[in-house]
């Protein structure tokens, strides 16, 4: 079980690194792409909130806060705009 959790954590970290790097490079290519990426992060944060509301007690407040925090961290890593967070956690 512990080995499986380690693999999941490693895979998650890897996917996050690739995703933020690719989005950062795309952002540099065109301001329109940067805006689309920012909207994508807004949409992701909104989806997390909606799913948490729909799931009610099935999703703990801690899980919601952590998910939104990770989304904001990925936004900052991808867009480099820590001064413009959309969802404060």
C-alpha positions as CSV (number, residue, x, y, z in Angstrom):
1,X,0.0,0.0,0.0
2,X,2.8,2.4,0.9
3,X,4.6,1.7,-2.3
4,X,1.4,2.3,-4.3
5,X,1.0,5.7,-2.6
6,X,4.6,6.6,-3.4
7,X,4.1,5.8,-7.1
8,X,0.9,7.9,-7.2
9,X,2.6,10.8,-5.6
10,X,5.5,10.6,-8.0
11,X,3.2,10.3,-11.0
12,X,1.2,13.3,-9.8
13,X,4.4,15.4,-9.3
14,X,5.6,14.4,-12.7
15,X,2.3,15.3,-14.4
16,X,2.2,18.7,-12.6
17,X,5.7,19.5,-13.7
18,X,5.1,18.6,-17.3
19,X,1.7,20.4,-17.4
20,X,3.0,23.7,-15.9
21,X,6.1,23.7,-18.1
22,X,4.1,23.1,-21.3
23,X,1.5,25.8,-20.3
24,X,4.3,28.2,-19.4
25,X,5.9,27.7,-22.8
26,X,2.5,28.2,-24.6
27,X,1.9,31.3,-22.6
28,X,5.1,32.8,-23.9
29,X,4.1,32.2,-27.5
30,X,1.0,34.4,-27.6
31,X,-1.0,36.6,-25.3
32,X,-4.2,34.9,-26.6
33,X,-2.9,31.6,-25.4
34,X,-2.0,33.1,-22.0
35,X,-5.6,34.3,-21.7
36,X,-7.0,30.9,-22.7
37,X,-4.7,29.2,-20.1
38,X,-5.9,31.6,-17.4
39,X,-9.5,30.9,-18.3
40,X,-8.8,27.2,-18.1
41,X,-7.5,27.6,-14.5
42,X,-10.6,29.7,-13.7
43,X,-12.8,26.9,-15.1
44,X,-10.9,24.2,-13.2
45,X,-11.3,26.1,-9.9
46,X,-15.0,26.6,-10.5
47,X,-15.4,22.9,-11.3
48,X,-13.8,22.0,-8.0
49,X,-16.2,24.3,-6.2
50,X,-19.3,23.1,-8.0
51,X,-18.4,19.4,-7.5
52,X,-17.7,20.0,-3.8
53,X,-21.1,21.7,-3.4
54,X,-22.9,18.9,-5.3
55,X,-21.1,16.2,-3.3
56,X,-21.9,18.1,-0.1
57,X,-20.7,15.9,2.7
58,X,-18.9,13.4,0.5
59,X,-16.0,16.0,0.0
60,X,-14.4,17.3,3.1
61,X,-13.7,21.0,3.4
62,X,-10.0,20.2,3.8
63,X,-10.1,18.4,0.4
64,X,-11.7,21.4,-1.3
65,X,-9.2,23.8,0.2
66,X,-6.3,21.6,-0.8
67,X,-7.6,21.1,-4.4
68,X,-8.1,24.9,-4.8
69,X,-4.7,25.6,-3.3
70,X,-3.0,23.1,-5.8
71,X,-4.9,24.7,-8.6
72,X,-3.6,28.2,-7.6
73,X,-0.1,26.8,-7.3
74,X,-0.3,25.3,-10.8
75,X,-1.7,28.6,-12.1
76,X,1.2,30.6,-10.6
77,X,3.8,28.1,-11.9
78,X,2.2,28.2,-15.4
79,X,1.4,31.8,-15.8
80,X,3.7,33.5,-13.3
81,X,1.0,35.8,-12.0
82,X,0.9,35.4,-8.2
83,X,-0.6,38.9,-8.0
84,X,-3.8,37.8,-9.8
85,X,-5.2,34.7,-8.0
86,X,-8.8,34.1,-8.8
87,X,-9.6,31.8,-5.9
88,X,-8.1,32.8,-2.6
89,X,-7.6,29.8,-0.2
